[in-house]
Structures are given as structure tokens and as C-alpha cells.
């Protein structure tokens, strides 16, 4: 092809192609241009690709063409992958110009530090989350620039992909100009296996549930296939809605974050504080621009969003002056900016805006509520930007158009939607369209931005329509109306009748109640009905609404309001009195003696009221020191141990003098639970768990002089050992007790739950290595080696069982000798898991778990724990005895499961849950996934005999709705045809092995079964 023909083929101008040809590999290409060329190269035949690689290599090496053979692309390995990724990323960064970035980027040092921690860890995914305009893309590019000397990067934008046909593995290979071969995943696995240094794939533009679902599934699949820790990912996700990674088990387990039960972002970008905004504004403004202090209050708040701050900065004082009248919100700011820039470029404003609206509609037709679009109105044309369109529209990789920032797409879509709603006017069709818009906004951050802009546009152009929509009986109470009120509150939109009407409908929806409580000026709007209304919501929705009501009272900052609410509260109602006790500081004032009210609360007959008062004692800023001391005396002498325990939990948050006073009272209490809570309070900090030396000295002094401490319960003795170990002190009897607490402390260090100073961690490891207890010494060695690359967490390792064929032998016997015998046989047969059954644990105690682990130190040991409650304690007991995986059977509540998951994360073990046929529903399985469990187990009630349901039917249902591994037990034997089914990931073999008469027969059966399963896995 000629230059002109090639340019026309690609959809670019002739001069651009001539420039590429002239500059060769030195040409600087925009990201979108590179995408166009990549797409064309991918469509080319193998001979064209090989010729391209040959030319590129010789240009890079400055070697004359024709002096060597054309390379075989299939021989390309890891070093080439990393080098090519680095070169392309450098070229993209050189041409990357963030939208409106006329002033320096404000570096987020905390984010940079957190990312460096990620690079030093064994985690493989780093998730950046934040709202629209929060600076996610700028941060991701800054991280690449900061770290590219030691790490290779790739930059991808998922909004340029064609969903759902794009294959991420292919895109990653294509980025470095590598062919995907017959199987992209296998090719990628081979390539990254040869990497000598990390390569981080950055995926930006994840702005909806559809995007997250697609990227999550693809990344999860790559992480399953490739074990190399040199391949890592950064996901840049826009919120809301709230981030949920639980549907992607390996991704969730591989994500770098603070250790917690629920999968969360690695770093979340929040709006700047007012101090940060002021410093950035005044430090970057030109002489012609006004200082931050002269900006109106609403504009100062708007400037805390980095993108909006850039818009205000770039447009100059005329724009800032132009939006002073009326509420300052993102839509009005973007609207004024668009019109100002078009006017500066001498473009017809309204025709250009209309043209850009059509581009937005063509790019995102699903953003339009279906009821607003008739078949004749649907756009089927390719989006072609009007020429010229500086700043707003640029060319995409497919030759079409895309907006330079998603904020402009949202603006033009919202303009069209709000105009259509205004035309439809007061009608049922308007409300239907608004409900449709809200549903999509609840599922997509990009759609939520459109929704917010539509509300702001209606406020500017058809204000009456907001109240029409809010008052309509057909508006959805759980989605559209709460979302409308939230948008009104955050964007300065005021519609009093809508707020009053919503307040009267709150009994129907807790979400609506929270939205109404967040509304500014609510006390003024409701008038005398405000206080009774607040208390009515308290009675209707209970403790789940406490934080929202407390924030509402705190934001009001009005003594009269809080006083009126107190007068409406019934102190004889335990629930209402407990709320008042928990947030007592919000309801006191200088003209009212709070001590009278305190006495009513502290003498309340219900222990929950007094416990709430005790737990919130640290926040009593309105009380004088003598009043605090008097209150402590009363609570410390309370007849109910639960109240005293609440006071003990608050110790660490008290000032030093009060803390020492309470600590002495609690450590000499007549209840061990109270004493335990006091010790936990002073060692609870995760980032700095080493207790204050003054507190340590006081604790040890009390323990050494009080004879009741000579024989503490085991769970309390562990805390004493913890204090000794963390503070570096020793006592004569510490060697006797050290194993009761040291192993748990070592596990918390290894899991990342706590962070110790290096010298303290090294001392702890040495202490463990010198221990006479083999399990403690083993854990100390694991802590020492925990930073070695390529070692996945136990949660990730267990979740990888999904889709594989693993064998678990259940020791369903009553004799430890027999269990040990079978365990040795199971190890010889190379099984994957050995389960210590509940009957054996009940007969032999937790020591049975340790005994089996000692027999099979390199095989994962599963502890079957049956309990309707005390989930955390069950996990602690099993984990500290050496279990790697814990199966909970029969937890009674979500709370019990959640506390068990938290304990599992803290101690670095995997947690699985029994899934009965009654529970195997999509809703229950999703709820359990969100708690953070690592797998499900389908068991069979042996008491039902032949009348029981086949477990594979339940397993099939579980696997249909969850991507976590599913283990199945059901009386299987080595020759059972059911084992050929695809409806299980881990087969549990129990009595057919455990009850075998001869150990030799058992060994033969296990070996046969293991070979059978391995063959099935690799078939």
C-alpha cells in the first residue's frame, strides 16, 4: 500500500503515517493510535507478523536488514515480553496527557507507599478505587513512572475493548507484539514463567458491574493458570456501587489489602481535605487567578474533587464567576466549561453540543432509559466526532470516536435525557424512565454519574419536575427515591416538598430513611415534627440505623435539635436508652448538666444500656475528669460482668491516667472474661501491637502480686504470653506457658494481620526456633521465609482447588492410634487432604489435630468442627493445633460465620462451610461468599441412610452459583462411579477407607483412587 492508502485503511491522516515512517521506532504514538496498529497487526498473517518483528529488531539493534534470519516468534520468551512491554509503555507515557492537566499532579504519598508495599509482597493484584474525577488514572500513571526502573508495566483501557469477545490473555501478549498461538492462556503461562522481574498489567476504565465482571473473570482465569508471581495486575475501578470481588475467588485471595474478611480495594481515593485543596490551589494558581479563600464555599467544596479542581483551574476566573449564582455542582461546572471552551474556539455552541450528544448516544446507547427511546430513535450509526472538537473527543483504536474523559460523555448524555424528561413532563412515563435510569445507576459507576448529572440538569432547567418525580407513588422506594435524595444532598439541589413526602414514607424503606437523614436542612424542613420523626425511625429500624441518626445529629451542630430529640426518647425503653448511652456526647450542652442524665442511664435496669455507656466512655469530651472518674467507679462496680467487660474493652482509648486506673480495676476483677478483655484491649492494635511500656509494667506488677493469676485459664494465659513476647520481657515460668500464646502470635505475623518492628519480629522468630514444641518451631521457620516469592496464601492455594481433582481422606474413627495408622497410609498414597473428623476430636480433644499434622507435616490437614456458635473460638483452637483448613458445620448465624472468617484470616488458615440442600440457594451462597469463606463442603447425614439425597445433586447446585471449590462426601468408595462426575472439586473418602480391615488393602485402595483422580484431572 502507498502511504495514502495505508492511512485511509487505518482511518488516520497521511501526515501521521509519513511521520511514523520517517521516525521509525523513535515515533511517539498515542495510546489510541497504538491500539489501532495493534488491531491491524493482530489481523495480519504469520508472515507479516514475523517480517514486522524482524524489521523492528534490526532497527532497535541498528543492524542492516538482510543480515540474519527472520526470527521464529514462538521462540520469544519472558525477557522479550518484559522488554517490549517496557518500551511500549514508555512510548505511551511520553504521549499521555491527562485531560485538563495544566497544573502539576498532586502526588498521593500514601498511595505510592502502599503500592511499594504491594511490590514487596507476594500479592498479585492491587486495586485502586475511587469516585468520578478522584484522580485514579493520574495515580496509576504516576505509579508507573515512579516504579518503571525496577518493574515493567503494561497500560490497558478496558473501555477500548469489545465486550465480551475480548480475551485478556491475548491482549496482554499483543501488547508486547507476541502471538497468542493456539491457546492464549497456555502461551501466556509459558512466557511469564520465563520472566526474571515483575511485569505489572494496569487495567484502567473499569466503571460498571459489566466491566468488573468481565475483567474479574478474565484476571481470575489468568491467575489460576499462571503461578508466576512476576505477572501482576493493577485494576483501576470507579465506585460507587460498592466494590465486591467475592465472585472471583483467586483474584480476591490475591488482592493486596489490609487483612480483612471481605474483599476490598488496596487503596481508595477520597476527596481532598479542605487543607489539601487549599494548599494545592494556592500553590499552583497563576497570578491572574483568585486565591482559594476568595472562592465561594460551594466552589471550595467542589474543588476537593481533583477533576473539578482542574476544571476550575483551567477555565480561569470568568468560569468561577459564572457559576457563583445557583448551586455549585459538577453538572453546572462542566456545562459552563463546555460552553466557554466552544466559545473560545469560535464554534457554534448549540449545534456542536447537539452533535456531541449524538456521539455520546451512539457510544453508549444502553445509558438511555429504554422507555425514552423508540425504535425509530435508536442510533445504529458509527460515532463520528464533529471537527474540530478539542479537549472533548478523540479517536479510538477502532477509528471511531471516544470522549477524552468520561465526565464529558456523562454530561452530553445527561443533557439529552433531561431534555426528554422535561418534554415528557408530569406523566407516568417520566417516572418510569427515571426508575429505569436509577436501576442502571445502582449497577454502574458510569451510569451513576449520568444519573447525578440528570438530576442537576433538571434542577437547572425544570426544577418542578424533581418534586413531581419524588412525590409520584410509582417511584421505587429502595432505589430511585433514595438515590434522588442522595444526589440532591451532595449537589445542592433543594426540593422541600419532596423531602417532606419522603420523610413520611420512611417506614417502608431503611435505605430511604438513611437518605432522608443525610439531607441538609432537614430539621428546618420538618420543623416541630423533626424530633418525633427521628425517634420514630429509631423505633422502627432499630440499631441498624444508629450510625445514620448519630451522624445526622452531629452534622446539625444544634443544641436545640439534640435537646428536643432527647425529650422524645423513652428512657424506659432499653433500645432507645442504649442508643442515647452509646452517643451520649451528641446530646449534651453547656446549659444542661449531663450528669443527671448520666445517672439515669447508669442506673438503668437493662445491662445493654450500661454496657453501651461503658464502651463509649472514651468519647466523653463533655465530662470533667471528676465526672469521668465517678462514672468509671460505678461501671467498674456493676453487678453484671458484661458491663464491666464493656468498660475493659474501652481501656486503650482512654487517656493515660484513666487507662491505668481502669486497668488496675479490671485486672483484679472477679471474672476472667473481664480480665481477658482488659488484656486484649492493650494489645489490640494491628499496625503497632506492642503495648505501651507503662501499661506492660503495670500489668506484670499486678499479675506478680495477685495470687489469683498463678493459674489463669488457657485463653487468658495466651494473652499474658503475648504481652511478654511483644514487650521483650521474660519470667521464670514463661517457658512453661510460651507455647500457649507464641504460635498464635507467629501465625498473626505470617498472615500479615499484625506488623511488628523488625527487631521484635526477629526476636520472636528466634524464640520460636528455640522452642521445644515442634509446631512452634515450624511456624517460626514459616515466618522467617514468608517473604519468599511464589508462596501463595493458604486461601489462594485452597481456592485453586476449583476445577481440579483432589482427594481428601476423612479419619472417621474413634481411636487416635487407628487414625495415625491411616494418616501414614494416606501420605504414602499422596492424597491432598487429611481430615480429622469431629468424632475423633470429641474423643481425643484438639490434640488429635496436632498428632495427625505431625504424621503428615506436608499434607494439608482439615479439622472438622461442629458448632452452632463460637465460630471464632473453633477456628482458633483448630488453627493453633496445626490445622491448615477448617470446616465449620452448623454455624447458626451470619455473625458467627463472619467472626470465624476474621479469625481464619488472622491466623492464616482456610475456612470452609457446610452447605446443606436447604441452604444451597443463590442468595445464601452469595451471602456466604461475601463473608470471605474459601469453599463449600457438601456432607451426607449418615443417619438418613439410603433415604438421603445424593450429595452430587447439591454439589451441582452449589457449583452452579459459586466459583469457590466444592468438597463432597457421600459414602464414596474407590470404585464408586459417582467419582467420575464433574460436580465436585474435592472428593472426601471416609469409612470405605477408615474401616478397611488391613492397612495394606487401605494403601492399595488409596493409591488406586489417587491415580484415578489424577488421570481425571489431566484428561
TABELDA-V408640 format. One record per helix or strand. SS is the DSSP state (a for helix, b for strand). FROM is the first residue (numbers start at 1). TO is the last residue. If there is no record, write none. Layout:
SS/FROM/TO, SS/FROM/TO
This chain:
a/3/10, a/14/26, a/31/43, a/46/61, a/73/75, a/78/95, a/109/120, b/125/130, a/136/147, b/152/157, a/158/160, a/168/175, a/184/193, b/199/206, b/208/208, a/209/225, b/231/238, a/249/254, b/255/255, b/267/269, a/274/284, a/292/294, a/297/302, a/306/315, a/317/322, a/330/344, a/349/363, a/365/367, a/370/372, a/375/377, b/393/395, b/401/403, a/406/424, a/428/441, b/444/444, a/445/461, a/463/471, a/480/490, a/496/504, a/506/508, a/510/517, a/522/526, a/529/556, a/559/568, a/574/582, a/584/587, b/589/589, b/592/592, a/594/602, a/607/615, a/617/619, a/625/636, a/641/649, a/651/653, a/656/667, a/672/682, a/693/705, a/707/711, a/714/727, a/734/737, a/739/751, a/758/769, a/774/784, a/794/799, b/806/811, a/816/828, b/833/836, a/838/844, a/847/855, b/860/866, a/871/880, b/885/889, a/894/907, b/910/914, a/922/931, b/935/938, a/942/947, a/951/961, b/965/969, a/977/980, b/986/989, a/991/994, a/999/1018
